[in-house]
Amino acid sequence: MNEVIHRQNRRGGITLVEVIGTLAVLLILAVSAAGILGAITEIGVQTRDATQGRQTIRRFATMLRSDVNRSSDISVSDDQWPIEMKVESV
């Protein structure tokens, strides 16, 4: 009979062990999320840099193409830099 009375006197709720376990799981999830966000941010930075590099190359190619089309004479030698392009005035 003491067992029945003892069980009725127990309060409902959670224990300290359950709280600590829950906090540990949440901490693990937070650390994992922070690592993933860091990786995503790094990928974004690399993508932005690659895009800017491609835009710079396209701009350079467009300017070079325009210069070559406007030139009347192009001479290139192995030891000569920069390449010389002569433009005739019309």
N, C-alpha and C positions, 0 to 999 in steps of 0.2 A: 504494500500500500504506500510505503514511503516513496517508491519509485514513481508511482502515478502522481503524487503530490509534487515531487521534485520536477517532473516534466512540465507540469502546469505552471510552475513558478518561473520557468525560463522565459526570458524576453526574446522577442523576434528581432532580427537585425543581422548585421554582418560583423565578422570578426576582423581583428587587426591583420591577420594573415591574409584574408581575402582582399583587404584594401591594399596591402603591400604587393600582393600578386598582381592586382589590377594595375597599379602604378608601374610595376616593372614591365608589364606588357605594353602599356601606353608609351613608356620611355623607349622601348625597342622600336615601336612603330614610328615615333618621332625622329629617332636617329636615322632610321631607314629612309624616311621621307626627306630629311635634310640631305642625305647623300644623293638621293635621286634628283632632287631639285638642283643641287650643285652640278651634277652631270648634265642635266638638261640646259642649265645656264651656259656651261662650257661649250656644249654643242651649238647653242645659239650664237655665241661669240665667234666660233670657228666658221659657222655658216655665213655670218655677216662679213667676216674678213675675206672669205673666199669670193663672195659676191662682189665686194668692192674691188678685189684684184681682177676679176673678170671684166668689170666695167672699165677699169683703167686700161686693160689690154685692148678692149674694143675701141675705146677712145683713141688710144695710140695707133691702132690699125687704121682707123678712119682718117686720122690726120696724115699718116704715112701714105695711104692710098691717094688722098687728095694732093699731097705734095708731089707724088710720082706722076700723077695725071697732069699736073700743071708744068712739070719740068720738060725741058727740051733735050737735055743731055744729062746722063747719069754716069759717073765714073766711080768705079770701086777698085781698090787695090788691097792686098792683104795687110799692109802696114799702115793704111790710111784710116784714120777715124777723126772726125765723123765722115760719113759718106757725103760726097759733094754732088749737089744737084744744081744745075744751071737753069734758070727760068728766063726765057726771052720775053721782053716787054713788047706788047703789041700796040 
